[in-house]
Amino acid sequence: MSSDNLKSLFGGKELTRRHFHTLLASAGIVAASTRSRLAYADQKQLEVFTWANYDQKEQYAAYMAKHQQAPSFSILTENDQARAKIRSGYHPDVVTPTENYVPFFVKDGLLAPIDTTKLTHWDEILKPLRDQNAAAGPNGERYFVPWVWGTNGVVFRKAAAPEYVDNPTWNILWDPKLKGKIALRDAPNATIIPAALIAGAKDPYDLTDDELKAVGELLRKQRELVRFYWTTEAEVQQALSSGEIDAAYGWNSTYAGLKERNVPVDYLVPKEGMPIWIDGFSLVKGGTADEQLKYDYLDAVLSAETGAFNISKLYYGSSNEKSFSMVSPEILARLGFDKLDQIMKHGLWAKAVPQATLRKMVALHNRIKSGF
């Protein structure tokens, strides 16, 4: 029953929290069992700072079932923008950074540690993601729980390069027989990380000057084979669909979109390593909502049901391992998630690139594109 209906029943009086319980008791209703919205009237509404598409009601259904009040959402557009806004005094309760940016949030003292013993779904999280704690505090504190993820691999037309179906390697993007039929994403990570893996770099996210020199030589050889560097997913999907190109650096969502149109492509999980981006949740230091609300929200979004929604409707991988068994094999295959074991084995989880290395990577990428 709504509060307006209750006011009508009891003479139109304003209902304070105390009046509400008194009236329910007189009507023989146990208010505590309903945990109604009015029972939380004196609590601050949970505030979540997150990306677009991460505020779907299906993603926090369990939270709503418990609290009958949706969190307040603010939409972020860039990790650096989110960090700057929190640093300047904005204190939401929860923020959704990309994992490789979390160390910068921690360095700035913006996050509070997360007690995973309070998360009922923590043991259901994929082990490689649970084991990953790139932004750990001095005593192993965890400042980030993984939630959704996506892969960066190679989408290719099987008829043009059938030998790579059972030989998944980044070398396909250096194959001379595909000259003029290759597209790369116009981003330093998308060109340099695969080349670093081919070159055998110790850490593709923190390259030495000698490793960068070797990567540059590989990229110059590759440039002679490349038809174009793409900037939008629609652009590369169209080129693969029309046959303009036969192989491209792409995402699992790139592959999924082509499979929906019955384009005869496959998705390659490179044995040298597959870069994976991860978005997840962190607690913001200074957030003023009740602690229980924060953990109830984290529990809701980490559930297998939420993960299944993210996979089937939004094309994101789930951190909850149980989610994959709740989605049809057809959908998993279309997204490339039928190769989950391969992805977990060869997944190269993204991490922060040191600023000095990043500047060199950007400069190298731009030189290669400019013909130098």
HELIX and SHEET records of a PDB file:
HELIX    1   1 SER A    3  LEU A    9  1                                   7    
HELIX    2   2 ARG A   17  SER A   26  1                                  10    
HELIX    3   3 ALA A   31  THR A   34  1                                   4    
HELIX    4   4 ARG A   37  TYR A   40  5                                   4    
HELIX    5   5 LYS A   57  TYR A   60  5                                   4    
HELIX    6   6 ALA A   61  HIS A   67  1                                   7    
HELIX    7   7 ASN A   79  ARG A   87  1                                   9    
HELIX    8   8 GLU A   99  TYR A  101  5                                   3    
HELIX    9   9 VAL A  102  LYS A  107  1                                   6    
HELIX   10  10 THR A  116  LYS A  118  5                                   3    
HELIX   11  11 TRP A  122  GLU A  124  5                                   3    
HELIX   12  12 LYS A  127  ASP A  131  1                                   5    
HELIX   13  13 PRO A  162  TYR A  164  5                                   3    
HELIX   14  14 TRP A  170  TRP A  174  5                                   5    
HELIX   15  15 PRO A  176  LEU A  178  5                                   3    
HELIX   16  16 PRO A  188  ILE A  198  1                                  11    
HELIX   17  17 ASP A  209  ARG A  223  1                                  15    
HELIX   18  18 GLU A  233  SER A  242  1                                  10    
HELIX   19  19 ASN A  252  GLU A  260  1                                   9    
HELIX   20  20 GLU A  291  VAL A  301  1                                  11    
HELIX   21  21 ALA A  304  LEU A  314  1                                  11    
HELIX   22  22 GLU A  321  MET A  326  5                                   6    
HELIX   23  23 PRO A  329  LEU A  335  1                                   7    
HELIX   24  24 PHE A  337  LYS A  339  5                                   3    
HELIX   25  25 LEU A  340  HIS A  346  1                                   7    
HELIX   26  26 GLN A  355  LYS A  369  1                                  15    
SHEET    1   A 5 SER A  72  ILE A  75  0                                        
SHEET    2   A 5 GLU A  47  THR A  50  1                                        
SHEET    3   A 5 VAL A  94  VAL A  95  1                                        
SHEET    4   A 5 MET A 274  VAL A 284 -1                                        
SHEET    5   A 5 LEU A 111  ALA A 112 -1                                        
SHEET    1   B 8 SER A  72  ILE A  75  0                                        
SHEET    2   B 8 GLU A  47  THR A  50  1                                        
SHEET    3   B 8 VAL A  94  VAL A  95  1                                        
SHEET    4   B 8 MET A 274  VAL A 284 -1                                        
SHEET    5   B 8 VAL A 145  ARG A 157 -1                                        
SHEET    6   B 8 ALA A 247  TRP A 251 -1                                        
SHEET    7   B 8 ILE A 182  ARG A 185  1                                        
SHEET    8   B 8 VAL A 226  TRP A 230  1                                        
SHEET    1   C 5 SER A  72  ILE A  75  0                                        
SHEET    2   C 5 GLU A  47  THR A  50  1                                        
SHEET    3   C 5 VAL A  94  VAL A  95  1                                        
SHEET    4   C 5 MET A 274  VAL A 284 -1                                        
SHEET    5   C 5 GLY A 347  TRP A 349  1                                        
SHEET    1   D 6 SER A  72  ILE A  75  0                                        
SHEET    2   D 6 GLU A  47  THR A  50  1                                        
SHEET    3   D 6 VAL A  94  VAL A  95  1                                        
SHEET    4   D 6 MET A 274  VAL A 284 -1                                        
SHEET    5   D 6 VAL A 145  ARG A 157 -1                                        
SHEET    6   D 6 VAL A 265  LEU A 268 -1                                        
SHEET    1   E 6 SER A  72  ILE A  75  0                                        
SHEET    2   E 6 GLU A  47  THR A  50  1                                        
SHEET    3   E 6 VAL A  94  VAL A  95  1                                        
SHEET    4   E 6 MET A 274  VAL A 284 -1                                        
SHEET    5   E 6 VAL A 145  ARG A 157 -1                                        
SHEET    6   E 6 GLY A 317  SER A 318 -1                                        
END                                                                             
